[in-house]
Amino acid sequence: MKENIEKISLKSQLLQRAYRIWYWYVNRADKNGDLLFMNYGYHDKDQDISMDEKNHTDRFSIQLYHHLATSAELKNKDIVEIGCGRGGGLSYIAENFSPATAKGVDLDRQAVEFCNTHYNMVGLGFTQGDAQNLNLENNSCDVVINVESSHRYPNMPAFLGEVKRILRPDGYFLFTDFRHDYAFEDMKNDLDKCGMSIKKGKFINQEVVAALDLDDDRRRDLINKLTPRVLHKTAQNFAGTIGSPTYKQILSRKYLYFSYVLQNK
């Protein structure tokens, strides 16, 4: 039993290192803003979301943000996205849901610099910070958003404690990500004990796989454009292209992909 736990821990550490290297590479390679979203996307065949031409290319990644953003009232609210990446999701929310302010926080300095250069909108800004030790005031926002980022955090309870701390009373935490099937219950226990109430939760593997299927050509084109051939296989796995190990794990539910809405007490 102990040996199995140690193997899982080592595998997790190697995965975290691989993610850091990959995000570092993307921020170095994509200077023109071709890649504004790094999530696996969402597609519900029964939900038709109107989207302008500017956003159409990133439709499936945007739909994951839309899925979360429609779970709480965002108009005239102070929004914080933790793990904002290259800012595409928060920019979409700022443009389409009329929050009072929208602040993105990310650990990667290059990503934050890219966002502050690329986006120019009143009330939208980005800052570097650690999800487990945020440099934000207590009770300073109404909604916290976290999209496909928490699986890289070494200390999930610390992160959830920070979310609760910065949220105002009755504020919302909109959360979507994935976990290995064997790790999901531990994550769910962390949610149950975090001091916020779970209002809604569901598995969305089907919707994520549908998005990956429909978005496959675009993802492969981006890989061909931004990475040398020697990195294509690795990039395809990170991007979840059809047939990659990541795609197969989401399809088979070895990765459980979920979305939750929590409310602060």
Accessible surface in RSA format (square Angstrom, percent):
REM  Atomic radii and reference values for relative SASA: ProtOr
REM  Chains: A
REM  Algorithm: Lee & Richards
REM  Probe-radius: 1.40
REM  Slices: 20
REM RES _ NUM      All-atoms   Total-Side   Main-Chain    Non-polar    All polar
REM                ABS   REL    ABS   REL    ABS   REL    ABS   REL    ABS   REL
RES MET A   1   177.02  91.7 137.29  90.9  39.73  94.6 115.00  97.8  62.02  82.2
RES LYS A   2   155.41  75.8 149.63  91.8   5.78  13.8  94.21  84.8  61.20  65.2
RES GLU A   3   108.78  62.4 105.29  79.7   3.49   8.3  39.09  75.6  69.68  56.9
RES ASN A   4    84.94  58.6  83.70  80.9   1.23   3.0  15.49  37.3  69.45  67.1
RES ILE A   5    98.31  55.9  97.32  72.5   0.99   2.4  97.80  70.4   0.52   1.4
RES GLU A   6    96.20  55.2  89.24  67.5   6.96  16.6  41.26  79.8  54.94  44.9
RES LYS A   7   125.28  61.1 117.92  72.4   7.36  17.5  76.23  68.6  49.06  52.3
RES ILE A   8    72.41  41.2  70.41  52.5   2.00   4.8  71.74  51.7   0.67   1.8
RES SER A   9    49.04  41.4  42.32  56.5   6.73  15.5  27.51  58.6  21.54  30.2
RES LEU A  10   103.52  57.7 101.86  72.9   1.66   4.2 103.00  72.3   0.52   1.4
RES LYS A  11   116.21  56.7 113.17  69.4   3.04   7.2  75.05  67.5  41.17  43.8
RES SER A  12    49.24  41.6  45.05  60.1   4.19   9.6  24.59  52.4  24.65  34.5
RES GLN A  13   110.78  61.9 103.45  75.6   7.33  17.4  39.91  85.0  70.87  53.7
RES LEU A  14   105.37  58.7 100.00  71.5   5.37  13.5 100.69  70.7   4.69  12.6
RES LEU A  15    55.38  30.8  51.63  36.9   3.75   9.4  54.90  38.6   0.49   1.3
RES GLN A  16    26.55  14.8  26.02  19.0   0.53   1.3  18.68  39.8   7.87   6.0
RES ARG A  17   148.18  62.2 148.18  75.5   0.00   0.0  32.26  44.1 115.92  70.3
RES ALA A  18    37.86  34.8  31.48  48.6   6.39  14.5  36.18  50.9   1.68   4.5
RES TYR A  19    14.30   6.7  14.30   8.1   0.00   0.0   6.08   4.6   8.22  10.1
RES ARG A  20   144.71  60.8 136.18  69.4   8.54  20.3  65.82  90.0  78.89  47.8
RES ILE A  21    97.97  55.7  95.52  71.2   2.45   5.9  97.97  70.5   0.00   0.0
RES TRP A  22    32.42  13.0  30.81  14.9   1.61   3.8  25.53  13.6   6.90  11.2
RES TYR A  23    40.86  19.1  40.65  23.1   0.21   0.5  26.13  19.6  14.73  18.2
RES TRP A  24   121.19  48.6 121.19  58.7   0.00   0.0 104.04  55.5  17.15  27.8
RES TYR A  25    47.89  22.4  47.89  27.2   0.00   0.0  39.74  29.9   8.15  10.0
RES VAL A  26     6.36   4.2   4.98   4.5   1.38   3.3   6.36   5.5   0.00   0.0
RES ASN A  27    12.95   8.9   5.63   5.4   7.32  17.6   0.87   2.1  12.08  11.7
RES ARG A  28   131.78  55.3 122.36  62.4   9.42  22.4  12.32  16.8 119.46  72.4
RES ALA A  29    36.47  33.5   8.17  12.6  28.30  64.4  18.24  25.7  18.23  48.3
RES ASP A  30     1.46   1.0   0.36   0.4   1.09   2.6   0.30   0.7   1.15   1.1
RES LYS A  31   142.89  69.7 116.01  71.2  26.88  64.0  87.46  78.7  55.43  59.0
RES ASN A  32   126.74  87.4  98.18  94.9  28.56  68.8  25.03  60.2 101.71  98.3
RES GLY A  33    12.75  15.7   0.00   N/A  12.75  15.7   0.00   0.0  12.75  28.6
RES ASP A  34    47.95  33.6  29.37  29.2  18.58  43.9   7.98  18.8  39.97  39.9
RES LEU A  35    27.50  15.3  27.16  19.4   0.34   0.9  27.50  19.3   0.00   0.0
RES LEU A  36    34.39  19.2  31.58  22.6   2.80   7.0  31.58  22.2   2.80   7.5
RES PHE A  37    16.63   8.3   7.15   4.4   9.48  24.7  11.20   6.8   5.43  15.5
RES MET A  38    52.69  27.3  23.84  15.8  28.85  68.7  28.84  24.5  23.84  31.6
RES ASN A  39     7.42   5.1   5.41   5.2   2.01   4.8   3.67   8.8   3.75   3.6
RES TYR A  40     9.55   4.5   9.37   5.3   0.18   0.5   3.56   2.7   5.99   7.4
RES GLY A  41     0.00   0.0   0.00   N/A   0.00   0.0   0.00   0.0   0.00   0.0
RES TYR A  42     6.99   3.3   6.99   4.0   0.00   0.0   1.11   0.8   5.88   7.2
RES HIS A  43    42.74  23.4  39.59  27.5   3.15   8.1  28.43  29.3  14.31  16.6
RES ASP A  44    43.86  30.7  39.28  39.1   4.58  10.8   2.88   6.8  40.98  40.9
RES LYS A  45   166.32  81.1 131.98  81.0  34.33  81.7 100.84  90.8  65.48  69.8
RES ASP A  46   121.49  85.1  83.02  82.6  38.47  91.0  35.47  83.5  86.02  85.8
RES GLN A  47    76.07  42.5  62.99  46.0  13.08  31.1  24.30  51.7  51.77  39.3
RES ASP A  48   141.03  98.8 106.80 106.3  34.23  80.9  40.87  96.2 100.16  99.9
RES ILE A  49    12.42   7.1   8.22   6.1   4.20  10.1  11.38   8.2   1.04   2.8
RES SER A  50   112.47  95.0  82.40 110.0  30.07  69.3  54.13 115.3  58.34  81.7
RES MET A  51    30.08  15.6   0.78   0.5  29.30  69.8   5.90   5.0  24.18  32.0
RES ASP A  52    82.94  58.1  67.18  66.9  15.76  37.3  44.70 105.2  38.24  38.1
RES GLU A  53   161.69  92.8 143.08 108.2  18.61  44.3  61.60 119.1 100.09  81.7
RES LYS A  54   132.98  64.9 103.57  63.5  29.41  70.0  91.07  82.0  41.91  44.6
RES ASN A  55    18.00  12.4  17.45  16.9   0.54   1.3   0.54   1.3  17.45  16.9
RES HIS A  56   106.39  58.1 102.31  71.1   4.08  10.4  65.88  67.9  40.51  47.1
RES THR A  57    86.04  61.2  74.12  75.1  11.91  28.4  47.74  64.1  38.30  57.9
RES ASP A  58    18.05  12.6  17.33  17.3   0.71   1.7   0.75   1.8  17.29  17.2
RES ARG A  59    44.92  18.9  44.92  22.9   0.00   0.0  16.98  23.2  27.93  16.9
RES PHE A  60    29.80  14.9  29.01  18.0   0.78   2.0  29.01  17.6   0.78   2.2
RES SER A  61     1.32   1.1   1.00   1.3   0.33   0.7   0.00   0.0   1.32   1.9
RES ILE A  62     0.33   0.2   0.33   0.2   0.00   0.0   0.33   0.2   0.00   0.0
RES GLN A  63     6.17   3.4   5.69   4.2   0.48   1.1   1.87   4.0   4.30   3.3
RES LEU A  64     0.00   0.0   0.00   0.0   0.00   0.0   0.00   0.0   0.00   0.0
RES TYR A  65    12.77   6.0  12.74   7.2   0.03   0.1   1.22   0.9  11.55  14.2
RES HIS A  66    30.68  16.8  30.68  21.3   0.00   0.0  18.31  18.9  12.37  14.4
RES HIS A  67    30.74  16.8  25.86  18.0   4.88  12.5  17.01  17.5  13.73  16.0
RES LEU A  68     1.74   1.0   1.74   1.2   0.00   0.0   1.74   1.2   0.00   0.0
RES ALA A  69     0.77   0.7   0.00   0.0   0.77   1.8   0.00   0.0   0.77   2.0
RES THR A  70    77.43  55.1  42.60  43.2  34.82  83.0  38.20  51.3  39.22  59.3
RES SER A  71    30.03  25.4   7.61  10.1  22.43  51.7   4.72  10.0  25.32  35.5
RES ALA A  72    17.49  16.1   0.00   0.0  17.49  39.8  11.18  15.7   6.31  16.7
RES GLU A  73   112.58  64.6  97.71  73.9  14.87  35.4  52.18 100.9  60.39  49.3
RES LEU A  74     3.62   2.0   0.56   0.4   3.07   7.7   0.56   0.4   3.07   8.2
RES LYS A  75   123.17  60.1 117.78  72.3   5.40  12.8  60.10  54.1  63.07  67.2
RES ASN A  76   108.88  75.1  90.89  87.8  17.99  43.3  24.61  59.2  84.27  81.5
RES LYS A  77    75.12  36.6  75.10  46.1   0.01   0.0  19.44  17.5  55.67  59.3
RES ASP A  78    32.87  23.0  32.76  32.6   0.10   0.2   7.46  17.6  25.40  25.3
RES ILE A  79     1.12   0.6   0.00   0.0   1.12   2.7   0.00   0.0   1.12   3.0
RES VAL A  80     8.56   5.6   8.56   7.8   0.00   0.0   8.56   7.4   0.00   0.0
RES GLU A  81     0.33   0.2   0.33   0.2   0.00   0.0   0.18   0.4   0.15   0.1
RES ILE A  82     1.48   0.8   1.48   1.1   0.00   0.0   1.48   1.1   0.00   0.0
RES GLY A  83    15.01  18.5   0.00   N/A  15.01  18.5   5.49  15.1   9.51  21.3
RES CYS A  84     5.40   4.1   0.00   0.0   5.40  12.7   0.45   1.1   4.95   5.3
RES GLY A  85    24.08  29.7   0.00   N/A  24.08  29.7  24.08  66.1   0.00   0.0
RES ARG A  86     5.35   2.2   2.37   1.2   2.98   7.1   1.78   2.4   3.58   2.2
RES GLY A  87     0.31   0.4   0.00   N/A   0.31   0.4   0.05   0.1   0.26   0.6
RES GLY A  88     5.19   6.4   0.00   N/A   5.19   6.4   2.19   6.0   3.00   6.7
RES GLY A  89     1.66   2.0   0.00   N/A   1.66   2.0   0.00   0.0   1.66   3.7
RES LEU A  90     0.16   0.1   0.11   0.1   0.05   0.1   0.16   0.1   0.00   0.0
RES SER A  91    11.46   9.7  11.46  15.3   0.00   0.0   2.32   4.9   9.13  12.8
RES TYR A  92    12.92   6.0   9.44   5.4   3.47   9.0   6.66   5.0   6.26   7.7
RES ILE A  93     0.48   0.3   0.48   0.4   0.00   0.0   0.48   0.3   0.00   0.0
RES ALA A  94     8.79   8.1   4.31   6.7   4.48  10.2   4.34   6.1   4.45  11.8
RES GLU A  95    79.52  45.7  48.28  36.5  31.24  74.4  19.93  38.5  59.59  48.7
RES ASN A  96    78.53  54.2  46.19  44.6  32.34  77.9  12.16  29.3  66.36  64.1
RES PHE A  97    40.18  20.1  31.57  19.6   8.61  22.4  37.56  22.8   2.61   7.5
RES SER A  98    61.51  52.0  51.61  68.9   9.90  22.8  24.26  51.7  37.25  52.2
RES PRO A  99    20.55  15.0   2.76   2.5  17.79  64.7   2.76   2.3  17.79 110.6
RES ALA A 100    55.35  50.9  28.83  44.5  26.51  60.3  37.72  53.1  17.63  46.7
RES THR A 101    61.68  43.9  60.49  61.3   1.19   2.8  53.50  71.9   8.18  12.4
RES ALA A 102     2.43   2.2   0.91   1.4   1.52   3.5   1.14   1.6   1.29   3.4
RES LYS A 103    86.51  42.2  86.48  53.1   0.03   0.1  42.59  38.3  43.92  46.8
RES GLY A 104     0.00   0.0   0.00   N/A   0.00   0.0   0.00   0.0   0.00   0.0
RES VAL A 105     3.26   2.1   3.14   2.8   0.12   0.3   3.14   2.7   0.12   0.3
RES ASP A 106    13.04   9.1  11.42  11.4   1.62   3.8   1.92   4.5  11.12  11.1
RES LEU A 107   115.95  64.6 107.32  76.8   8.63  21.7 107.32  75.4   8.63  23.2
RES ASP A 108    36.27  25.4  28.59  28.5   7.69  18.2  19.93  46.9  16.34  16.3
RES ARG A 109   131.69  55.3 127.63  65.1   4.06   9.7  46.73  63.9  84.97  51.5
RES GLN A 110    38.02  21.3  33.78  24.7   4.23  10.1  15.61  33.2  22.41  17.0
RES ALA A 111     2.62   2.4   2.62   4.0   0.00   0.0   2.62   3.7   0.00   0.0
RES VAL A 112    11.56   7.6  11.56  10.5   0.00   0.0  11.56  10.0   0.00   0.0
RES GLU A 113    88.27  50.7  83.29  63.0   4.98  11.9  43.00  83.2  45.27  37.0
RES PHE A 114    31.55  15.8  23.95  14.8   7.60  19.8  31.08  18.8   0.47   1.4
RES CYS A 115     0.06   0.0   0.00   0.0   0.06   0.1   0.00   0.0   0.06   0.1
RES ASN A 116    79.05  54.5  53.92  52.1  25.13  60.5  26.57  63.9  52.49  50.7
RES THR A 117   120.44  85.7  91.38  92.6  29.06  69.3  71.36  95.9  49.08  74.2
RES HIS A 118    80.47  44.0  52.27  36.3  28.20  72.1  31.63  32.6  48.84  56.8
RES TYR A 119    33.09  15.5  17.80  10.1  15.30  39.8  20.79  15.6  12.30  15.2
RES ASN A 120   155.57 107.3 120.79 116.7  34.78  83.7  31.81  76.6 123.77 119.6
RES MET A 121    72.20  37.4  57.30  37.9  14.89  35.5  60.99  51.9  11.20  14.8
RES VAL A 122   154.05 101.4 129.04 116.8  25.01  60.3 136.13 118.3  17.92  48.6
RES GLY A 123    34.94  43.1   0.00   N/A  34.94  43.1  21.74  59.7  13.20  29.6
RES LEU A 124    24.86  13.8   2.24   1.6  22.61  56.8   3.08   2.2  21.78  58.6
RES GLY A 125    27.60  34.0   0.00   N/A  27.60  34.0  25.25  69.3   2.36   5.3
RES PHE A 126    17.76   8.9   1.99   1.2  15.77  41.0   2.33   1.4  15.42  44.1
RES THR A 127    55.33  39.4  52.38  53.1   2.95   7.0  27.14  36.5  28.19  42.6
RES GLN A 128    93.12  52.1  73.03  53.4  20.09  47.8  23.66  50.4  69.46  52.7
RES GLY A 129    15.24  18.8   0.00   N/A  15.24  18.8  13.73  37.7   1.51   3.4
RES ASP A 130    53.09  37.2  49.88  49.6   3.21   7.6  14.48  34.1  38.61  38.5
RES ALA A 131     9.60   8.8   6.24   9.6   3.36   7.6   6.24   8.8   3.36   8.9
RES GLN A 132    42.50  23.8  29.74  21.7  12.76  30.4   9.73  20.7  32.77  24.9
RES ASN A 133   112.76  77.8 102.24  98.8  10.52  25.3  15.53  37.4  97.23  94.0
RES LEU A 134     9.74   5.4   0.48   0.3   9.26  23.3   0.53   0.4   9.21  24.8
RES ASN A 135   143.75  99.1 121.08 117.0  22.67  54.6  34.53  83.1 109.22 105.6
RES LEU A 136    25.51  14.2  14.35  10.3  11.16  28.1  19.76  13.9   5.75  15.5
RES GLU A 137   137.19  78.8 132.63 100.3   4.55  10.8  52.14 100.9  85.05  69.4
RES ASN A 138    92.70  63.9  78.62  76.0  14.09  33.9  16.91  40.7  75.79  73.3
RES ASN A 139    83.62  57.7  73.02  70.6  10.60  25.5  13.19  31.7  70.43  68.1
RES SER A 140    37.58  31.8  21.79  29.1  15.79  36.4  23.91  50.9  13.67  19.2
RES CYS A 141     0.82   0.6   0.82   0.9   0.00   0.0   0.82   2.1   0.00   0.0
RES ASP A 142    28.79  20.2  27.66  27.5   1.13   2.7   5.50  12.9  23.29  23.2
RES VAL A 143     2.00   1.3   2.00   1.8   0.00   0.0   2.00   1.7   0.00   0.0
RES VAL A 144     0.00   0.0   0.00   0.0   0.00   0.0   0.00   0.0   0.00   0.0
RES ILE A 145     0.17   0.1   0.17   0.1   0.00   0.0   0.17   0.1   0.00   0.0
RES ASN A 146     0.00   0.0   0.00   0.0   0.00   0.0   0.00   0.0   0.00   0.0
RES VAL A 147     8.53   5.6   1.24   1.1   7.29  17.6   1.24   1.1   7.29  19.8
RES GLU A 148    14.36   8.2   7.79   5.9   6.57  15.6   1.92   3.7  12.44  10.2
RES SER A 149     2.68   2.3   2.68   3.6   0.00   0.0   2.12   4.5   0.56   0.8
RES SER A 150     1.52   1.3   0.00   0.0   1.52   3.5   0.00   0.0   1.52   2.1
RES HIS A 151    26.52  14.5  10.69   7.4  15.83  40.5  12.82  13.2  13.70  15.9
RES ARG A 152    58.52  24.6  48.12  24.5  10.39  24.7   8.75  12.0  49.76  30.2
RES TYR A 153    34.73  16.2  19.10  10.9  15.63  40.7  18.92  14.2  15.81  19.5
RES PRO A 154   122.71  89.4  77.82  70.9  44.89 163.2  90.10  74.4  32.61 202.7
RES ASN A 155    72.84  50.2  70.00  67.6   2.84   6.8  18.28  44.0  54.56  52.7
RES MET A 156    16.44   8.5  14.13   9.3   2.31   5.5  14.12  12.0   2.32   3.1
RES PRO A 157    79.55  58.0  68.17  62.1  11.38  41.4  71.53  59.1   8.02  49.8
RES ALA A 158    33.98  31.2  19.47  30.1  14.50  33.0  31.16  43.9   2.82   7.5
RES PHE A 159     0.00   0.0   0.00   0.0   0.00   0.0   0.00   0.0   0.00   0.0
RES LEU A 160     1.02   0.6   1.02   0.7   0.00   0.0   1.02   0.7   0.00   0.0
RES GLY A 161    37.51  46.3   0.00   N/A  37.51  46.3  31.27  85.8   6.25  14.0
RES GLU A 162    22.77  13.1  22.48  17.0   0.28   0.7   3.91   7.6  18.85  15.4
RES VAL A 163     0.00   0.0   0.00   0.0   0.00   0.0   0.00   0.0   0.00   0.0
RES LYS A 164    68.46  33.4  65.10  39.9   3.36   8.0  54.05  48.7  14.41  15.3
RES ARG A 165    72.50  30.4  61.23  31.2  11.27  26.8  55.70  76.1  16.81  10.2
RES ILE A 166     0.00   0.0   0.00   0.0   0.00   0.0   0.00   0.0   0.00   0.0
RES LEU A 167     0.00   0.0   0.00   0.0   0.00   0.0   0.00   0.0   0.00   0.0
RES ARG A 168    77.37  32.5  77.37  39.4   0.00   0.0  29.88  40.8  47.48  28.8
RES PRO A 169    94.57  68.9  80.36  73.3  14.21  51.7  80.36  66.4  14.21  88.3
RES ASP A 170    94.12  65.9  88.36  87.9   5.76  13.6  21.22  49.9  72.90  72.7
RES GLY A 171     6.09   7.5   0.00   N/A   6.09   7.5   5.95  16.3   0.14   0.3
RES TYR A 172    64.79  30.3  64.79  36.9   0.00   0.0  30.62  23.0  34.18  42.1
RES PHE A 173     0.00   0.0   0.00   0.0   0.00   0.0   0.00   0.0   0.00   0.0
RES LEU A 174     0.00   0.0   0.00   0.0   0.00   0.0   0.00   0.0   0.00   0.0
RES PHE A 175     0.00   0.0   0.00   0.0   0.00   0.0   0.00   0.0   0.00   0.0
RES THR A 176     0.00   0.0   0.00   0.0   0.00   0.0   0.00   0.0   0.00   0.0
RES ASP A 177     0.00   0.0   0.00   0.0   0.00   0.0   0.00   0.0   0.00   0.0
RES PHE A 178     6.70   3.4   6.70   4.2   0.00   0.0   6.70   4.1   0.00   0.0
RES ARG A 179    28.71  12.1  26.39  13.5   2.33   5.5  15.09  20.6  13.63   8.3
RES HIS A 180    32.85  18.0  31.04  21.6   1.81   4.6  22.41  23.1  10.44  12.2
RES ASP A 181    59.31  41.5  45.28  45.1  14.03  33.2  17.90  42.1  41.41  41.3
RES TYR A 182   111.83  52.2  78.39  44.6  33.44  87.0  84.58  63.6  27.24  33.6
RES ALA A 183    28.22  25.9  25.92  40.0   2.30   5.2  26.87  37.8   1.35   3.6
RES PHE A 184    15.12   7.6  15.12   9.4   0.00   0.0  15.12   9.2   0.00   0.0
RES GLU A 185   109.74  63.0 109.51  82.8   0.23   0.5  59.03 114.2  50.72  41.4
RES ASP A 186    98.07  68.7  95.44  95.0   2.62   6.2  27.21  64.0  70.86  70.7
RES MET A 187     5.30   2.7   2.49   1.7   2.81   6.7   4.62   3.9   0.68   0.9
RES LYS A 188    52.92  25.8  52.92  32.5   0.00   0.0  26.56  23.9  26.36  28.1
RES ASN A 189    63.79  44.0  63.44  61.3   0.35   0.8   7.75  18.6  56.05  54.2
RES ASP A 190    35.42  24.8  31.00  30.9   4.41  10.4   2.38   5.6  33.03  32.9
RES LEU A 191     0.00   0.0   0.00   0.0   0.00   0.0   0.00   0.0   0.00   0.0
RES ASP A 192    78.27  54.8  46.99  46.8  31.28  74.0  26.53  62.4  51.74  51.6
RES LYS A 193   169.40  82.6 134.94  82.8  34.45  82.0  91.24  82.1  78.16  83.3
RES CYS A 194    19.70  14.9   1.37   1.5  18.33  43.1  12.65  32.1   7.04   7.6
RES GLY A 195    27.58  34.0   0.00   N/A  27.58  34.0  25.55  70.1   2.03   4.5
RES MET A 196     6.75   3.5   0.00   0.0   6.75  16.1   0.00   0.0   6.75   8.9
RES SER A 197    33.71  28.5  28.47  38.0   5.24  12.1  18.68  39.8  15.03  21.1
RES ILE A 198    58.73  33.4  29.30  21.8  29.43  70.9  29.30  21.1  29.43  79.9
RES LYS A 199   121.49  59.3  87.41  53.6  34.08  81.1  40.75  36.7  80.74  86.0
RES LYS A 200   114.89  56.0 107.95  66.2   6.93  16.5  75.24  67.7  39.65  42.2
RES GLY A 201    40.37  49.8   0.00   N/A  40.37  49.8   5.71  15.7  34.66  77.6
RES LYS A 202    89.76  43.8  77.33  47.4  12.43  29.6  54.79  49.3  34.97  37.2
RES PHE A 203    83.91  42.0  64.97  40.2  18.94  49.3  64.97  39.4  18.94  54.2
RES ILE A 204     0.16   0.1   0.00   0.0   0.16   0.4   0.16   0.1   0.00   0.0
RES ASN A 205     6.01   4.1   5.03   4.9   0.98   2.4   5.05  12.2   0.96   0.9
RES GLN A 206   139.96  78.3 128.45  93.9  11.51  27.4  48.39 103.0  91.57  69.5
RES GLU A 207    28.91  16.6  28.39  21.5   0.52   1.2   4.04   7.8  24.87  20.3
RES VAL A 208     0.00   0.0   0.00   0.0   0.00   0.0   0.00   0.0   0.00   0.0
RES VAL A 209    15.10   9.9  15.10  13.7   0.00   0.0  15.10  13.1   0.00   0.0
RES ALA A 210    29.97  27.6  24.29  37.5   5.68  12.9  29.63  41.7   0.34   0.9
RES ALA A 211     0.02   0.0   0.02   0.0   0.00   0.0   0.02   0.0   0.00   0.0
RES LEU A 212     0.24   0.1   0.00   0.0   0.24   0.6   0.00   0.0   0.24   0.7
RES ASP A 213    61.68  43.2  47.47  47.2  14.21  33.6  20.29  47.7  41.39  41.3
RES LEU A 214   104.17  58.0  75.83  54.2  28.34  71.2  78.49  55.1  25.68  69.1
RES ASP A 215     5.83   4.1   4.38   4.4   1.45   3.4   1.51   3.5   4.32   4.3
RES ASP A 216    13.85   9.7  13.41  13.3   0.44   1.0   4.10   9.6   9.75   9.7
RES ASP A 217   111.11  77.8 107.82 107.3   3.29   7.8  34.06  80.2  77.05  76.8
RES ARG A 218    45.74  19.2  39.86  20.3   5.88  14.0  35.47  48.5  10.27   6.2
RES ARG A 219    18.98   8.0  17.28   8.8   1.70   4.0   5.25   7.2  13.73   8.3
RES ARG A 220    74.70  31.4  74.06  37.8   0.64   1.5  33.16  45.3  41.54  25.2
RES ASP A 221    92.67  64.9  86.92  86.5   5.75  13.6  27.05  63.7  65.63  65.5
RES LEU A 222    25.97  14.5  25.25  18.1   0.72   1.8  25.89  18.2   0.07   0.2
RES ILE A 223    10.69   6.1   8.82   6.6   1.88   4.5  10.56   7.6   0.13   0.4
RES ASN A 224    89.43  61.7  68.53  66.2  20.90  50.3  23.47  56.5  65.96  63.8
RES LYS A 225   134.35  65.5  98.14  60.2  36.21  86.2  73.79  66.4  60.55  64.5
RES LEU A 226    30.53  17.0  19.76  14.1  10.76  27.1  23.52  16.5   7.01  18.9
RES THR A 227    10.85   7.7   2.79   2.8   8.06  19.2   5.10   6.8   5.76   8.7
RES PRO A 228    68.32  49.8  55.24  50.4  13.08  47.6  67.40  55.7   0.92   5.7
RES ARG A 229   198.72  83.4 184.54  94.1  14.18  33.8  71.53  97.8 127.19  77.1
RES VAL A 230   130.28  85.7  99.84  90.4  30.44  73.3 109.47  95.1  20.80  56.4
RES LEU A 231    58.77  32.7  58.77  42.0   0.00   0.0  58.77  41.3   0.00   0.0
RES HIS A 232    27.89  15.2  27.89  19.4   0.00   0.0  19.57  20.2   8.31   9.7
RES LYS A 233   172.00  83.9 166.48 102.1   5.52  13.1 110.40  99.4  61.60  65.6
RES THR A 234    66.58  47.4  60.42  61.3   6.16  14.7  35.39  47.5  31.19  47.1
RES ALA A 235     0.03   0.0   0.00   0.0   0.03   0.1   0.00   0.0   0.03   0.1
RES GLN A 236    48.01  26.8  48.01  35.1   0.00   0.0   1.97   4.2  46.03  34.9
RES ASN A 237    47.49  32.8  47.41  45.8   0.09   0.2   6.63  15.9  40.87  39.5
RES PHE A 238    33.55  16.8  22.32  13.8  11.23  29.2  23.74  14.4   9.81  28.1
RES ALA A 239    19.24  17.7  12.97  20.0   6.27  14.3  19.17  27.0   0.07   0.2
RES GLY A 240     0.01   0.0   0.00   N/A   0.01   0.0   0.00   0.0   0.01   0.0
RES THR A 241     1.60   1.1   1.36   1.4   0.24   0.6   0.24   0.3   1.36   2.1
RES ILE A 242    76.53  43.6  67.32  50.2   9.21  22.2  67.32  48.5   9.21  25.0
RES GLY A 243    39.04  48.1   0.00   N/A  39.04  48.1  26.54  72.8  12.50  28.0
RES SER A 244    10.25   8.7   3.41   4.6   6.83  15.7   9.12  19.4   1.12   1.6
RES PRO A 245    80.62  58.8  76.74  70.0   3.88  14.1  80.55  66.5   0.07   0.5
RES THR A 246    10.57   7.5  10.54  10.7   0.03   0.1   0.68   0.9   9.88  14.9
RES TYR A 247    20.36   9.5  20.36  11.6   0.00   0.0   7.97   6.0  12.39  15.3
RES LYS A 248   119.89  58.5 118.08  72.4   1.81   4.3  65.02  58.5  54.87  58.4
RES GLN A 249    48.17  26.9  47.82  35.0   0.35   0.8  14.21  30.3  33.95  25.8
RES ILE A 250     0.06   0.0   0.00   0.0   0.06   0.1   0.00   0.0   0.06   0.2
RES LEU A 251   102.78  57.2  84.66  60.6  18.12  45.5  85.25  59.9  17.52  47.2
RES SER A 252    68.14  57.6  37.34  49.8  30.79  70.9  44.98  95.8  23.16  32.4
RES ARG A 253   106.91  44.9 101.90  51.9   5.01  11.9  45.41  62.1  61.50  37.3
RES LYS A 254   113.70  55.5 113.59  69.7   0.11   0.3  62.47  56.2  51.23  54.6
RES TYR A 255    14.48   6.8  14.48   8.2   0.00   0.0   2.09   1.6  12.39  15.3
RES LEU A 256    23.16  12.9  23.16  16.6   0.00   0.0  23.16  16.3   0.00   0.0
RES TYR A 257     0.00   0.0   0.00   0.0   0.00   0.0   0.00   0.0   0.00   0.0
RES PHE A 258     0.81   0.4   0.81   0.5   0.00   0.0   0.81   0.5   0.00   0.0
RES SER A 259     6.84   5.8   5.66   7.6   1.18   2.7   1.29   2.7   5.55   7.8
RES TYR A 260    16.50   7.7  15.23   8.7   1.28   3.3   4.49   3.4  12.01  14.8
RES VAL A 261     8.20   5.4   8.20   7.4   0.00   0.0   8.20   7.1   0.00   0.0
RES LEU A 262     0.00   0.0   0.00   0.0   0.00   0.0   0.00   0.0   0.00   0.0
RES GLN A 263    32.26  18.0  31.96  23.4   0.30   0.7   2.80   6.0  29.46  22.3
RES ASN A 264     9.23   6.4   6.19   6.0   3.04   7.3   0.00   0.0   9.23   8.9
RES LYS A 265   150.91  73.6 109.26  67.0  41.66  99.2  85.42  76.9  65.49  69.8
END  Absolute sums over single chains surface
CHAIN  1 A    13278.6      10971.9       2306.8       6913.5       6365.1
END  Absolute sums over all chains
TOTAL         13278.6      10971.9       2306.8       6913.5       6365.1
